[in-house]
Amino acid sequence: MRMRPLVAAAVAALALAACSPAGPDEAPAGDGATTVTVRVWDEQVATAYEQSFDEFTRENPDIRVQVNVVPWKDYFVRLPLDVAGGTVDDVYWINSSNFGALADGGKLIDVGRELADQQGSWAPAAVEQYSRGGTLWGVPALTDGRIAVYYNKAMVEAAGVDPENLTWHPADPAADTFLPAARKLTRDSAGRTADQPGFDPGAITQYGFNAARDLQAIYYNFVGSNGGSIQAPDGTLTLTDPKTAEAFAYLVKLVNTDHVAPSAADTNDNPDFSRDQFLQGKMALFQSGTYNLKNVGDGATFEWGVAPLLAGPQGRVSVVNSVIAAGNADSPRRDAILKVLRWLGSEDGASYVGEEGAALPAVTAAQQAYYDYWEGQGVDTTAFGDAGGTATIPAPFGPKFEAASTAFNPILNEVFAGRTPVAEGMQQAQDAGNAALR
């Protein structure tokens, strides 16, 4: 999960959380109870967690749990600093780009050993993704399912677009049904669509799609659906792979030439810009994951639906990711942490997340509650599962992927902004990323 970006945040709550995370050296509560802090990046899940931990504390009155939300855009900037400084929370979410280095550094509790009896109740793909060196380094908390496309029903109906059957193709315009649709869905302030004479790309009031430098929602899936790759089996970057570069070129063209997606100036540093445009009724198609389902369900004031991921030349190939709740190995509250982790990994503990529709729990017995919630809301979520395809591209992996992405993201920003040619940018990004991996 956002891995990307998971999002959502009430500013006040986030600001409060950002300023007051409890560190591992803080003293226990005055009444003798031990306080365990849990750091997450998603406010929707945080709300569900608070309800879950209320029940946990009723069953374990000697332990309190404080949930701290740190915004996604800051999360992995602060995390290594807080780990190094000894101020990170007792339990914290990690994605696949970041867990390897912490596991190798001895910073995480060995969940595979401590909670071995629970392991069979967690999504196997999540267990596999976060196993390293023969053990599991966190409790699988959430799993994203496949990427899909949220759509504004009125906009697609007005344009005569069927969002269920859109295919993009970088080399065969006759096979590309997506770009013509995106042009019809993009409008300027005079009401002209992007396929009409006189369309003004400087006065767009409605975007067709959310092409951007978005790892999980966009470019991994475009690369996979074009037959490309991001990493070789040894973890090194393969951004100059012809199919990979071709997919990036298609995305950059959507932004800077076709003008059916927001500019990189709006999206490079604001991962939620496109989501907000969709919720404000200014975007027709918004490709994203289950991590935005609750945000869309709560925030959209128009009729919307969920269609399968756009198909590419190789079909619908999605990245599928999970998130773990890891235990801080340096915290003096190890016994209490293990009780909290065991609760999060139980059906009872995880059910609160599913019942509120906040996210799909990685505890398999708790997942039906999630599907039931959305069915009750009249939302068909099957596109996030096998109905949206079965082919996948590996999620980011390796202990230094985060360092690599920190190195190549500024270069990709220039590529998406159209200031660096794609081929040149892919080479620069690959070189910089691979240097950081060493």
C-alpha positions, -999 to +999 in steps of 0.1 A: +000+000+000+012+032-010+036+022-010+023+046-023+010+063-016-014+059+008-030+091+014-056+109+031-052+132+059-070+157+080-045+184+083-050+192+119-048+156+130-017+150+109+000+181+122-007+170+157+006+136+150+036+149+132+046+170+161+042+145+189+052+110+182+061+091+213+095+077+213+107+044+228+124+061+258+092+077+271+081+067+305+050+044+309+017+061+317+013+075+352-013+048+363+013+021+357+000+011+323+025+008+295+019+030+264+028+015+230+029+039+201+020+029+166+030+049+135+010+048+103+005+071+073-032+066+066-057+085+086-086+063+075-069+032+089-057+051+119-094+058+128-101+020+125-070+012+145-081+035+174-114+016+176-095-017+175-071-007+202-099+004+224-110-032+225-074-043+228-070-022+260-102-035+274-087-070+271-053-058+282-058-030+307-021-028+315-014-016+279-025+016+261-019+022+224-014+056+209-017+059+171+005+085+154-002+095+118+027+109+097+017+120+062+029+099+034+050+126+018+070+129+050+069+093+062+100+078+047+119+111+051+114+110+089+115+073+095+153+067+090+161+098+110+138+087+138+152+052+138+187+065+139+178+090+166+160+065+188+127+084+186+108+061+162+075+045+175+073+011+191+054-003+161+055+013+126+043+006+091+069-002+065+066-008+028+087-031+006+110-003-005+122+003+031+120-029+052+151-047+039+177-022+053+159-021+087+157-058+089+194-062+079+203-035+104+187-054+133+161-027+139+130-050+136+116-077+158+118-111+143+081-117+139+086-150+120+100-164+153+080-146+179+046-150+162+052-182+142+019-197+153+000-169+136+018-169+103-006-192+085-035-167+090-018-140+069-020-134+032+008-157+017+019-130-008+025-105+020+044-131+041+066-138+011+071-102+003+084-093+037+104-125+044+141-120+043+170-141+055+146-169+063+123-150+086+093-126+085+100-090+097+066-077+105+029-085+108+012-082+074-012-054+081-027-044+047-027-057+012-036-036-018-050-060-043-046-049-079-046-014-093-079-004-110-095+027-125-120+049-107-142+067-131-168+096-130-199+080-144-214+112-158-182+122-176-176+088-193-213+086-203-212+121-218-181+112-238-194+078-248-164+061-232-166+025-218-140+025-190-142-013-187-124-019-220-096+006-226-063-005-241-032+017-246-005+009-271+027+029-276+035+016-311+002+009-327-023+038-328-050+016-343-049-007-312-049+023-288-085+029-276-074+046-245-058+078-259-088+087-281-110+082-250-087+103-228-089+131-254-126+131-254-126+132-216-103+162-214-119+197-217-108+233-217-126+263-202-145+268-235-158+232-234-137+220-262-123+185-259-086+176-265-095+160-298-112+192-311-097+221-331-090+251-309-085+231-277-065+252-253-041+231-232-034+261-211-070+263-198-079+227-190-108+224-166-113+186-168-085+160-172-090+127-188-064+107-168-038+108-140-005+100-158+023+110-134+054+099-116+034+076-094+052+044-087+024+022-076-006+036-094+009+044-127+044+036-140+050+001-126+017-010-142+024+007-175+059-009-176+046-043-167+017-041-192+042-032-219+064-062-211+091-042-194+107-044-159+120-020-132+145-043-115+165-074-126+164-105-104+196-092-086+178-060-077+196-037-101+175-012-121+164-019-157+150+015-166+167+015-200+150-017-210+134-008-244+099-018-232+103+001-200+115+032-217+087+029-242+061+029-214+076+059-198+077+077-231+040+070-236+032+084-201+053+116-207+035+121-240+001+119-222+012+148-200+032+171-223+020+164-258-015+150-256-024+172-225-048+147-211-032+146-177-021+172-152+014+188-156+044+174-137+046+208-120+013+198-102+020+162-096+058+157-091+057+169-055+021+164-046+011+127-048-025+135-040-031+162-066-048+138-091-069+122-064-081+156-053-088+166-089-110+135-093-128+142-061-135+178-072-150+165-104-121+177-125-108+143-137-127+115-155-104+085-150-082+080-119-060+050-118-052+040-082-056+012-057-077+001-027-057+025-006-079+053-021-112+034-021-123+049+013-111+083+002-132+082-029-162+066-011-162+094+015-152+123-007-169+119-041-202+138-044-210+123-078-217+088-091-185+068-097-174+033-104-144+011-106-131-005-138-102-028-144-066-015-148-059-002-183-047-030-206-014-026-225+002-046-252+008-074-228-026-072-211-033-060-176-002-063-155-005-048-120+019-043-091+004-058-060+018-047-027+013-051+010+023-032+042+036-047+075+034-034+110+070-039+123+081-040+159+109-017+171+137-040+182+153-012+202+123-004+223+123-013+260+086-024+257+092-055+238+066-077+256+039-051+252+048-046+216+045-083+209+010-083+224+000-053+201+015-071+171-004-103+179-036-083+182-030-066+148-024-100+133-055-115+146-090-116+130-104-097+159-078-070+157-078-066+119-116-068+115-120-031+124-100-021+094-122-043+071-155-034+087-150+003+081-139-003+045-107+016+053-083-009+037-081-046+028-066-064+058-038-089+052-053-111+078-073-134+055-101-142+079-108-104+083-110-097+045-146-107+040-157-078+062-141-054+038-158-069+007-191-069+026-188-033+036-183-021+000-210-044-013-233-028+012-223+006-002-232-005-037-196-006-049-183-034-071-147-041-059-140-071-081-117-051-104-092-050-075-092-089-075-089-115-102-117-099-123-092-072-130-066-097-143-040-120-127-007-110-142+017-090-119+050-071-120+072-075-089+069-048-063+101-029-054+125-051-035+160-050-019+174-033+011+185-002-008+156+004-031+145+035-012+180+049-016+179+042-053+145+059-057+157+089-038+185+091-063+164+086-095+132+104-086+146+139-092+157+127-127+123+112-134+107+145-123+126+162-151+116+135-175+079+139-167+083+177-169+095+173-204+129+190-197+149+158-201+144+135-231+130+101-220+159+080-233+185+103-218+166+104-185+161+067-182+199+062-186+206+089-160+180+075-136+193+040-140+229+051-134+221+071-104+198+045-089+223+016-094+251+037-079+229+041-048+223+004-046+259-004-043 
